[in-house]
Amino acid sequence: MDAKRRLFVGDLHGCLDELDGLLAKFAFRPGLDSLYSVGDVVGKGPRVPDTLRRLRALGAGVVLGNHDAFLVDAVHAPEAQRTRTQREYIDQLGTEAEDFAAYIGTWPLYIELADIILVHAGLEPGKKDPAAMRRRILLKIRTWDGMGENLDRPGDPPWFECVETDKTVIFGHWAQRGLIDLPRFKGLDTGCVYGGKLTGWCPEEDRFHQVEAKRAYSTFLKPD
């Protein structure tokens, strides 16, 4: 039997055509290979409901992203108190918004495998156990200020320069930074929804797989 492989994919934001293209390029084998997502599946892009359906149908392992958490909060907020952006996120899901929010609500903040930690944004420096790390940092960190107050400040070091780990950490959330390929850190957000690329990484091959975005679907960078 052929060896099982894992494919970890970057921020999707509803880019189903690109996900399907990446799966085809990878020659993904449902039932044999495993699919994992770094989160930020919802918002901005063209086919959010279908993307959620595809991940669910394939039994993908998905970690919660900040945009996914934003959507769940929006669905649970009183209708009269929802912001315009919250309503836009909900409207993308149509009549299935509550069902999808329940599905997204099952996604963990991180997935720890024997050799890999999958997280949306990054890990909290100074802590070894992801279970002890702050939710906000796992969802939003880009840079480290020494305290975890400002998580995206020019001049501060990237969080992964401040973390020691025995496992490979796979993450997204940083489209402006682009592909990050370090021995212990793989950053997969290459801005597909902004007209960049959708990136996947297979640890069994130690190889990146990429497809070009069909077009730029969004220039809107918030909520953050």
N, C-alpha and C positions, 0 to 999 in steps of 0.2 A: 504493500500500500504506500502511496505517496505520503511524504511527511506533511504533517499539519503545519500551517503557517498562520501568523497573526498579522493583521493590517490595522495600524493605528492611523486615523485620519484627522486632519486639522479642522478648524472652525467651518461649519457647513452653511449656516444661515440660509437654509432652504434651497441650496444649490443642488437639487437632485440630479439634474442632467450631468453635472460634473462628477457627482458621486458615482452614478452609474457608469460613466466613462472611466473613472479610476478603477472601479471594481472589474470592469472588462479588461483594462490594460494589465491589471494585476493577475487576471485569470482567477478571480475569487471563486472558490468552490463551496457553496452553501452546504452546511452539514459537516464539512471537513475543516475548512479554514475558519478563523474567528475574526470578527470585525469589532473594533473599538473606536469610540469617538471622544475627542477632547472636550466636547460640549459646545455651547453656543450654536445649537442646532436651529434655533428659531430667530425670527426677526430679520428685517432688511431684504431678504432674498425672495425669489419668485415662487417657490413651491414648498413652503414650510410644511403643510399637512402631509403631502406625499413623502417628504423626507422623513418625517416622524414615522409614517407607516412603513417605510422601507427599513429603517433601523429596527423597528419592532418585529417586523416579519423575519429579519435575519438574526434575531436574537442578539443584537449588538450590545456590547458593554459600553455604557455611556456615562460620563461624569457630568455633573451639573455645571453649567457655565453661568456667568453673570446675567446674560440675556435670558437664559432659561429661567433663572430665579426671578428675574424681573417679570416675566410672563406669568409665572405662578402667583406672584404677589398681586399682579393686576387682576387676575381672574378672581382672587379671593377678596379684593377690595370692593367696598360698596360702589355700585354703579355710578352714583351721583358724585363720588369723590375721585373717579378715575381721571388721570391726565390724558391729554390728546395722544401721547405716545403709547400709553397703556391701552387705550381703545384701539389704536392701529395694530398693536400686537395681537390683541384678542380677535379683531376683525379678520386677521389672516387665517384664523382657524375656523371661522364660521360657526356652524351649529355644534361642532365637536370640541369647542374650546375647553369645556370642563373635563371631558374625557381625556383630551391630550394633556391638560394640566395635571390630572391624576397620574398619568403615565410618567410625565416629567418629574413629578413629585417622588417617584421611586428611585430616581437617579442619585447615587451617592456623591459626596464631595470629592472622593478619590477612590481609585481602585488599586489595591496593592497585590501584585503577583509575585511569584518567586524571584523574578529578576527585574521587575519593572514597577514603578509607581506612576499611575496615570492621574493627572490633575488638570483642571482647566487653566489656571493662571500660573501657579507655582507653589513652592513650599515656603514655610516660615523659617528664616534663618534662626539658628540657636536652639531649635527643637528637633528631636530625632523622630518622634512618633507623630505621624500625620493626624492621628485622632486627637492629639493635644493642641493642634494648630488652630488658629482662629479662622472661622468661616469666611470672613471678609477677605482675609489674605489669600486663602486658597482660591477664591473667586476672582480676585482683582489685582494681585501684586504684579508689578513690573520691575520696580526699583526698590531698594531697601535703604531706609533712612536711619536704621538702628533701633527704631521703636515700633514701626508698623503703622504710623499715622499717615504719612504721605507715601503712597504706593506707586507714584508715577511722576517723579520729580527729576527734571534734567540735572545732570551733575552727580546724582546718586548712582551707585553701582547697580547693575542688573542683579536681581535676587539670586540668580544661579551662580554668581561669583562669590556669594556669601554662604552657600550651603555645601555641606559635606554629605555625601551619600554613597552607600555601597551598591545601590541599584540605579538603573537608568531611569531618569525622570522624563516623561513625555508630557508635553503641555501645549497650549495654544495661546490665545488672548492678545498676541502682540504682533498684529499685522504690519505695523510700521517698522518693526525690527526685521521681519521676514524670517526666512529659514535659519534655524539655529542648529548647528551640527557640531556638538562637542562630545567627547567620549561618554560622559554621563548625563548629558542633557540634549534632548531633541525637541526643538520648538517648531511646531508644524503649521502655525497660522501664517499662510502666505497670501492672504487677502483675496481669496477667490471671489467673494461677494463684491469686492471693489474692482474687479477686472483683472486680478492677479492669477494665481494658480491654486488648485486644490492639491494638497500634498499628503501623501501617506508614507509611512515608514514600516518596514517589515524587519523585525529583529532577527528572524531566522536567516534572512539574506543579508542583513546589515545594509539595506538598500532603500533609497527613497524612490517613490513612484509619484509622478506628477501629471496633471492634465491642465491645460489652459482654460480659464473661464471663457464661456461663450461670449460674455460681454460684462460690462460693469453694471451691476444691479443697484448699487447704493453708493452714496458719498457721505452718508450720515453715520457718525461714529459713536453716538450716545444711544442708550444710557450706558454709563460706565460704572 
